[in-house]
Amino acid sequence: MEVWHDRPDNSKDLIHNPDFNEIFMRGRGWGALVPADALLNPSDFGQYYNESYKRTKDGEWVPSKARGHKKIRAKSSSSSA
C-alpha cells in the first residue's frame, strides 16, 4: 500500500512495479498503467526515429504517413517490430 499525502498537484511519478511488471505514471497530465514489456528497445527507437510508423496496442507497428516525416518505415517479411 502506498500513501501519498501532501504531494504538490504538479508533481509527477514514474513507478516500476516489479511484482506485476508494470509501469505506473501518475501526476498532472499523466495517468497510465503500462506493461513494462511494452517499452521500446532503445536500438529500435533510435534506428527508426526519423521514419514514419504507428504503434498498435499489441506492441507491433504499421506504416503510417505522419506529418513531418518524409520517409515511411517499410514492413519487411521478417520484421517483428
Distance bins in CASP14 RR format, pairs under 12 A and 6 or more apart:
PFRMAT RR
TARGET T0000
AUTHOR 0000-0000-0000
RMODE 2
METHOD distances of the structure
MODEL  1
2 13 0 0 0 0 1 0 0 0 0 0 0
2 15 0 0 0 0 1 0 0 0 0 0 0
2 17 0 0 0 0 0 1 0 0 0 0 0
2 24 0 0 0 0 1 0 0 0 0 0 0
2 26 0 0 0 0 1 0 0 0 0 0 0
4 11 0 0 0 0 1 0 0 0 0 0 0
4 12 0 0 0 0 0 1 0 0 0 0 0
4 13 0 0 0 0 1 0 0 0 0 0 0
4 15 0 0 0 0 0 1 0 0 0 0 0
4 24 0 0 0 0 0 1 0 0 0 0 0
4 26 0 0 0 0 1 0 0 0 0 0 0
4 27 0 0 0 0 0 1 0 0 0 0 0
7 13 0 0 0 0 1 0 0 0 0 0 0
7 26 0 0 0 0 1 0 0 0 0 0 0
7 27 0 0 0 0 1 0 0 0 0 0 0
7 28 0 0 0 0 0 1 0 0 0 0 0
8 27 0 0 0 0 1 0 0 0 0 0 0
8 28 0 0 0 0 1 0 0 0 0 0 0
9 26 0 0 0 0 0 1 0 0 0 0 0
9 27 0 0 0 0 1 0 0 0 0 0 0
9 28 1 0 0 1 0 0 0 0 0 0 0
9 29 0 0 0 0 0 1 0 0 0 0 0
10 27 1 0 0 1 0 0 0 0 0 0 0
10 28 1 0 1 0 0 0 0 0 0 0 0
10 29 0 0 0 0 1 0 0 0 0 0 0
10 30 0 0 0 0 0 1 0 0 0 0 0
11 26 0 0 0 0 1 0 0 0 0 0 0
11 27 1 0 0 1 0 0 0 0 0 0 0
11 28 0 0 0 0 1 0 0 0 0 0 0
11 29 0 0 0 0 0 1 0 0 0 0 0
11 30 0 0 0 0 0 1 0 0 0 0 0
12 24 0 0 0 0 0 1 0 0 0 0 0
12 25 1 0 0 1 0 0 0 0 0 0 0
12 26 1 0 0 1 0 0 0 0 0 0 0
12 27 1 0 1 0 0 0 0 0 0 0 0
12 28 1 0 0 1 0 0 0 0 0 0 0
12 29 1 0 0 1 0 0 0 0 0 0 0
12 30 1 0 1 0 0 0 0 0 0 0 0
12 31 0 0 0 0 1 0 0 0 0 0 0
12 32 0 0 0 0 0 1 0 0 0 0 0
13 23 0 0 0 0 0 1 0 0 0 0 0
13 24 1 0 0 1 0 0 0 0 0 0 0
13 25 1 0 0 1 0 0 0 0 0 0 0
13 26 1 0 1 0 0 0 0 0 0 0 0
13 27 1 0 0 1 0 0 0 0 0 0 0
13 28 0 0 0 0 0 1 0 0 0 0 0
13 29 0 0 0 0 0 1 0 0 0 0 0
13 30 0 0 0 0 1 0 0 0 0 0 0
13 31 0 0 0 0 1 0 0 0 0 0 0
13 32 0 0 0 0 0 1 0 0 0 0 0
14 22 0 0 0 0 0 1 0 0 0 0 0
14 23 1 0 0 1 0 0 0 0 0 0 0
14 24 1 0 0 1 0 0 0 0 0 0 0
14 25 1 0 1 0 0 0 0 0 0 0 0
14 26 0 0 0 0 1 0 0 0 0 0 0
14 27 0 0 0 0 1 0 0 0 0 0 0
14 30 0 0 0 0 1 0 0 0 0 0 0
14 31 0 0 0 0 0 1 0 0 0 0 0
14 32 0 0 0 0 1 0 0 0 0 0 0
14 33 0 0 0 0 0 1 0 0 0 0 0
14 34 0 0 0 0 0 1 0 0 0 0 0
14 36 0 0 0 0 0 1 0 0 0 0 0
14 39 0 0 0 0 0 1 0 0 0 0 0
15 22 0 0 0 0 1 0 0 0 0 0 0
15 23 1 0 0 1 0 0 0 0 0 0 0
15 24 1 0 1 0 0 0 0 0 0 0 0
15 25 1 0 0 1 0 0 0 0 0 0 0
15 26 1 0 0 1 0 0 0 0 0 0 0
15 27 0 0 0 0 0 1 0 0 0 0 0
15 30 0 0 0 0 0 1 0 0 0 0 0
15 31 0 0 0 0 0 1 0 0 0 0 0
15 32 0 0 0 0 0 1 0 0 0 0 0
15 33 0 0 0 0 1 0 0 0 0 0 0
15 34 0 0 0 0 0 1 0 0 0 0 0
15 36 0 0 0 0 0 1 0 0 0 0 0
16 22 1 0 0 1 0 0 0 0 0 0 0
16 23 1 0 1 0 0 0 0 0 0 0 0
16 24 1 0 0 1 0 0 0 0 0 0 0
16 25 0 0 0 0 0 1 0 0 0 0 0
16 33 0 0 0 0 0 1 0 0 0 0 0
16 34 0 0 0 0 0 1 0 0 0 0 0
16 35 0 0 0 0 0 1 0 0 0 0 0
16 36 1 0 0 1 0 0 0 0 0 0 0
16 37 0 0 0 0 0 1 0 0 0 0 0
16 39 0 0 0 0 1 0 0 0 0 0 0
17 23 1 0 0 1 0 0 0 0 0 0 0
17 24 1 0 0 1 0 0 0 0 0 0 0
17 25 0 0 0 0 0 1 0 0 0 0 0
17 26 0 0 0 0 0 1 0 0 0 0 0
17 33 0 0 0 0 1 0 0 0 0 0 0
17 34 0 0 0 0 0 1 0 0 0 0 0
17 35 0 0 0 0 0 1 0 0 0 0 0
17 36 0 0 0 0 1 0 0 0 0 0 0
18 24 0 0 0 0 0 1 0 0 0 0 0
18 36 0 0 0 0 1 0 0 0 0 0 0
19 36 0 0 0 0 0 1 0 0 0 0 0
20 33 0 0 0 0 1 0 0 0 0 0 0
20 34 0 0 0 0 0 1 0 0 0 0 0
20 35 0 0 0 0 1 0 0 0 0 0 0
20 36 0 0 0 0 1 0 0 0 0 0 0
20 37 0 0 0 0 0 1 0 0 0 0 0
21 33 0 0 0 0 0 1 0 0 0 0 0
21 34 0 0 0 0 0 1 0 0 0 0 0
21 35 1 0 0 1 0 0 0 0 0 0 0
21 36 1 0 1 0 0 0 0 0 0 0 0
21 37 1 0 0 1 0 0 0 0 0 0 0
21 38 0 0 0 0 0 1 0 0 0 0 0
21 39 0 0 0 0 0 1 0 0 0 0 0
22 32 0 0 0 0 1 0 0 0 0 0 0
22 33 1 0 1 0 0 0 0 0 0 0 0
22 34 1 0 0 1 0 0 0 0 0 0 0
22 35 1 0 0 1 0 0 0 0 0 0 0
22 36 1 0 0 1 0 0 0 0 0 0 0
22 37 0 0 0 0 1 0 0 0 0 0 0
22 38 0 0 0 0 1 0 0 0 0 0 0
22 39 0 0 0 0 0 1 0 0 0 0 0
23 30 0 0 0 0 0 1 0 0 0 0 0
23 31 0 0 0 0 0 1 0 0 0 0 0
23 32 1 0 0 1 0 0 0 0 0 0 0
23 33 1 0 0 1 0 0 0 0 0 0 0
23 34 1 0 1 0 0 0 0 0 0 0 0
23 35 1 0 0 1 0 0 0 0 0 0 0
23 36 1 0 1 0 0 0 0 0 0 0 0
23 37 0 0 0 0 1 0 0 0 0 0 0
23 38 0 0 0 0 1 0 0 0 0 0 0
23 39 1 0 0 1 0 0 0 0 0 0 0
24 30 0 0 0 0 1 0 0 0 0 0 0
24 31 0 0 0 0 1 0 0 0 0 0 0
24 32 1 0 0 1 0 0 0 0 0 0 0
24 33 1 0 1 0 0 0 0 0 0 0 0
24 34 1 0 0 1 0 0 0 0 0 0 0
24 35 0 0 0 0 0 1 0 0 0 0 0
24 36 0 0 0 0 0 1 0 0 0 0 0
25 31 1 0 1 0 0 0 0 0 0 0 0
25 32 1 0 1 0 0 0 0 0 0 0 0
25 33 1 0 0 1 0 0 0 0 0 0 0
25 34 1 0 0 1 0 0 0 0 0 0 0
26 32 0 0 0 0 1 0 0 0 0 0 0
26 33 0 0 0 0 1 0 0 0 0 0 0
32 38 0 0 0 0 0 1 0 0 0 0 0
34 40 0 0 0 0 0 1 0 0 0 0 0
34 55 0 0 0 0 0 1 0 0 0 0 0
34 57 0 0 0 0 0 1 0 0 0 0 0
34 59 0 0 0 0 0 1 0 0 0 0 0
35 57 0 0 0 0 0 1 0 0 0 0 0
35 58 0 0 0 0 0 1 0 0 0 0 0
35 59 0 0 0 0 1 0 0 0 0 0 0
37 58 0 0 0 0 0 1 0 0 0 0 0
37 59 0 0 0 0 1 0 0 0 0 0 0
38 55 0 0 0 0 1 0 0 0 0 0 0
38 56 0 0 0 0 0 1 0 0 0 0 0
38 57 0 0 0 0 1 0 0 0 0 0 0
38 58 0 0 0 0 1 0 0 0 0 0 0
38 59 1 0 0 1 0 0 0 0 0 0 0
38 60 0 0 0 0 0 1 0 0 0 0 0
38 81 0 0 0 0 0 1 0 0 0 0 0
39 45 0 0 0 0 1 0 0 0 0 0 0
39 55 0 0 0 0 0 1 0 0 0 0 0
39 59 0 0 0 0 0 1 0 0 0 0 0
40 46 0 0 0 0 1 0 0 0 0 0 0
40 47 0 0 0 0 0 1 0 0 0 0 0
40 48 0 0 0 0 1 0 0 0 0 0 0
40 49 0 0 0 0 0 1 0 0 0 0 0
40 53 0 0 0 0 0 1 0 0 0 0 0
40 55 0 0 0 0 1 0 0 0 0 0 0
40 59 0 0 0 0 1 0 0 0 0 0 0
40 60 0 0 0 0 0 1 0 0 0 0 0
40 61 0 0 0 0 1 0 0 0 0 0 0
40 81 0 0 0 0 1 0 0 0 0 0 0
41 47 0 0 0 0 1 0 0 0 0 0 0
41 48 0 0 0 0 0 1 0 0 0 0 0
41 59 0 0 0 0 0 1 0 0 0 0 0
41 80 0 0 0 0 0 1 0 0 0 0 0
41 81 0 0 0 0 1 0 0 0 0 0 0
42 48 0 0 0 0 0 1 0 0 0 0 0
42 49 0 0 0 0 0 1 0 0 0 0 0
43 49 0 0 0 0 0 1 0 0 0 0 0
43 81 0 0 0 0 0 1 0 0 0 0 0
44 51 0 0 0 0 0 1 0 0 0 0 0
44 53 0 0 0 0 0 1 0 0 0 0 0
44 55 0 0 0 0 0 1 0 0 0 0 0
44 59 0 0 0 0 0 1 0 0 0 0 0
44 60 0 0 0 0 0 1 0 0 0 0 0
44 61 0 0 0 0 1 0 0 0 0 0 0
44 73 0 0 0 0 0 1 0 0 0 0 0
44 79 0 0 0 0 0 1 0 0 0 0 0
44 80 0 0 0 0 0 1 0 0 0 0 0
44 81 1 0 0 1 0 0 0 0 0 0 0
45 51 0 0 0 0 0 1 0 0 0 0 0
45 53 0 0 0 0 0 1 0 0 0 0 0
45 55 0 0 0 0 0 1 0 0 0 0 0
45 61 0 0 0 0 0 1 0 0 0 0 0
45 81 0 0 0 0 0 1 0 0 0 0 0
46 73 0 0 0 0 0 1 0 0 0 0 0
47 53 0 0 0 0 0 1 0 0 0 0 0
47 73 0 0 0 0 1 0 0 0 0 0 0
47 79 0 0 0 0 0 1 0 0 0 0 0
47 81 0 0 0 0 0 1 0 0 0 0 0
48 54 0 0 0 0 0 1 0 0 0 0 0
48 55 0 0 0 0 0 1 0 0 0 0 0
48 61 0 0 0 0 1 0 0 0 0 0 0
48 63 0 0 0 0 0 1 0 0 0 0 0
48 64 0 0 0 0 0 1 0 0 0 0 0
48 69 0 0 0 0 0 1 0 0 0 0 0
48 71 0 0 0 0 1 0 0 0 0 0 0
48 72 0 0 0 0 0 1 0 0 0 0 0
48 73 1 0 1 0 0 0 0 0 0 0 0
48 74 0 0 0 0 0 1 0 0 0 0 0
48 75 0 0 0 0 0 1 0 0 0 0 0
48 79 0 0 0 0 0 1 0 0 0 0 0
48 81 0 0 0 0 1 0 0 0 0 0 0
49 69 0 0 0 0 1 0 0 0 0 0 0
49 71 0 0 0 0 0 1 0 0 0 0 0
49 73 0 0 0 0 0 1 0 0 0 0 0
50 66 0 0 0 0 0 1 0 0 0 0 0
50 68 0 0 0 0 1 0 0 0 0 0 0
50 69 1 0 0 1 0 0 0 0 0 0 0
50 70 0 0 0 0 1 0 0 0 0 0 0
50 71 1 0 0 1 0 0 0 0 0 0 0
50 72 0 0 0 0 0 1 0 0 0 0 0
50 73 0 0 0 0 1 0 0 0 0 0 0
51 61 0 0 0 0 1 0 0 0 0 0 0
51 63 0 0 0 0 1 0 0 0 0 0 0
51 64 0 0 0 0 1 0 0 0 0 0 0
51 65 0 0 0 0 0 1 0 0 0 0 0
51 66 0 0 0 0 1 0 0 0 0 0 0
51 68 0 0 0 0 0 1 0 0 0 0 0
51 69 1 0 0 1 0 0 0 0 0 0 0
51 70 0 0 0 0 1 0 0 0 0 0 0
51 71 1 0 1 0 0 0 0 0 0 0 0
51 72 1 0 0 1 0 0 0 0 0 0 0
51 73 1 1 0 0 0 0 0 0 0 0 0
51 74 0 0 0 0 1 0 0 0 0 0 0
51 75 0 0 0 0 0 1 0 0 0 0 0
52 61 0 0 0 0 0 1 0 0 0 0 0
52 62 0 0 0 0 0 1 0 0 0 0 0
52 63 1 0 0 1 0 0 0 0 0 0 0
52 64 1 0 1 0 0 0 0 0 0 0 0
52 65 1 0 1 0 0 0 0 0 0 0 0
52 66 1 0 1 0 0 0 0 0 0 0 0
52 67 0 0 0 0 1 0 0 0 0 0 0
52 68 1 0 0 1 0 0 0 0 0 0 0
52 69 1 1 0 0 0 0 0 0 0 0 0
52 70 0 0 0 0 1 0 0 0 0 0 0
52 71 1 0 0 1 0 0 0 0 0 0 0
52 72 1 0 1 0 0 0 0 0 0 0 0
52 73 1 0 0 1 0 0 0 0 0 0 0
52 74 0 0 0 0 0 1 0 0 0 0 0
53 59 0 0 0 0 0 1 0 0 0 0 0
53 60 0 0 0 0 1 0 0 0 0 0 0
53 61 1 0 1 0 0 0 0 0 0 0 0
53 62 1 0 0 1 0 0 0 0 0 0 0
53 63 1 0 1 0 0 0 0 0 0 0 0
53 64 1 0 1 0 0 0 0 0 0 0 0
53 65 0 0 0 0 1 0 0 0 0 0 0
53 66 1 0 0 1 0 0 0 0 0 0 0
53 69 0 0 0 0 1 0 0 0 0 0 0
53 71 0 0 0 0 0 1 0 0 0 0 0
53 72 1 0 0 1 0 0 0 0 0 0 0
53 73 1 0 1 0 0 0 0 0 0 0 0
53 74 0 0 0 0 1 0 0 0 0 0 0
53 75 0 0 0 0 1 0 0 0 0 0 0
53 79 0 0 0 0 0 1 0 0 0 0 0
53 81 0 0 0 0 1 0 0 0 0 0 0
54 60 0 0 0 0 1 0 0 0 0 0 0
54 61 1 0 0 1 0 0 0 0 0 0 0
54 62 1 0 1 0 0 0 0 0 0 0 0
54 63 1 0 0 1 0 0 0 0 0 0 0
54 64 1 1 0 0 0 0 0 0 0 0 0
54 65 0 0 0 0 1 0 0 0 0 0 0
54 66 1 0 0 1 0 0 0 0 0 0 0
54 69 0 0 0 0 0 1 0 0 0 0 0
54 72 0 0 0 0 0 1 0 0 0 0 0
54 73 0 0 0 0 1 0 0 0 0 0 0
54 75 0 0 0 0 0 1 0 0 0 0 0
54 81 0 0 0 0 0 1 0 0 0 0 0
55 61 1 0 1 0 0 0 0 0 0 0 0
55 62 0 0 0 0 1 0 0 0 0 0 0
55 63 0 0 0 0 0 1 0 0 0 0 0
55 64 0 0 0 0 1 0 0 0 0 0 0
55 66 0 0 0 0 0 1 0 0 0 0 0
55 73 0 0 0 0 0 1 0 0 0 0 0
55 81 1 0 0 1 0 0 0 0 0 0 0
56 62 1 0 0 1 0 0 0 0 0 0 0
56 63 0 0 0 0 0 1 0 0 0 0 0
56 64 0 0 0 0 0 1 0 0 0 0 0
56 81 0 0 0 0 1 0 0 0 0 0 0
58 80 0 0 0 0 0 1 0 0 0 0 0
58 81 0 0 0 0 1 0 0 0 0 0 0
59 80 0 0 0 0 1 0 0 0 0 0 0
59 81 1 0 0 1 0 0 0 0 0 0 0
60 75 0 0 0 0 1 0 0 0 0 0 0
60 79 0 0 0 0 1 0 0 0 0 0 0
60 80 1 0 0 1 0 0 0 0 0 0 0
60 81 1 0 1 0 0 0 0 0 0 0 0
61 72 0 0 0 0 0 1 0 0 0 0 0
61 73 1 0 0 1 0 0 0 0 0 0 0
61 74 0 0 0 0 0 1 0 0 0 0 0
61 75 0 0 0 0 1 0 0 0 0 0 0
61 76 0 0 0 0 0 1 0 0 0 0 0
61 79 0 0 0 0 1 0 0 0 0 0 0
61 80 0 0 0 0 1 0 0 0 0 0 0
61 81 1 0 1 0 0 0 0 0 0 0 0
62 72 0 0 0 0 0 1 0 0 0 0 0
62 73 0 0 0 0 1 0 0 0 0 0 0
62 74 0 0 0 0 0 1 0 0 0 0 0
62 75 1 0 0 1 0 0 0 0 0 0 0
62 79 0 0 0 0 0 1 0 0 0 0 0
62 81 0 0 0 0 1 0 0 0 0 0 0
63 69 0 0 0 0 0 1 0 0 0 0 0
63 71 0 0 0 0 0 1 0 0 0 0 0
63 72 1 0 1 0 0 0 0 0 0 0 0
63 73 1 0 1 0 0 0 0 0 0 0 0
63 74 1 0 0 1 0 0 0 0 0 0 0
63 75 1 0 1 0 0 0 0 0 0 0 0
63 76 0 0 0 0 0 1 0 0 0 0 0
63 79 0 0 0 0 0 1 0 0 0 0 0
63 81 0 0 0 0 0 1 0 0 0 0 0
64 71 0 0 0 0 0 1 0 0 0 0 0
64 72 1 0 0 1 0 0 0 0 0 0 0
64 73 0 0 0 0 1 0 0 0 0 0 0
64 74 0 0 0 0 0 1 0 0 0 0 0
64 75 0 0 0 0 0 1 0 0 0 0 0
65 71 0 0 0 0 0 1 0 0 0 0 0
65 72 1 0 0 1 0 0 0 0 0 0 0
65 73 0 0 0 0 0 1 0 0 0 0 0
66 72 0 0 0 0 1 0 0 0 0 0 0
66 73 0 0 0 0 0 1 0 0 0 0 0
73 79 0 0 0 0 1 0 0 0 0 0 0
73 81 0 0 0 0 1 0 0 0 0 0 0
75 81 0 0 0 0 1 0 0 0 0 0 0
END
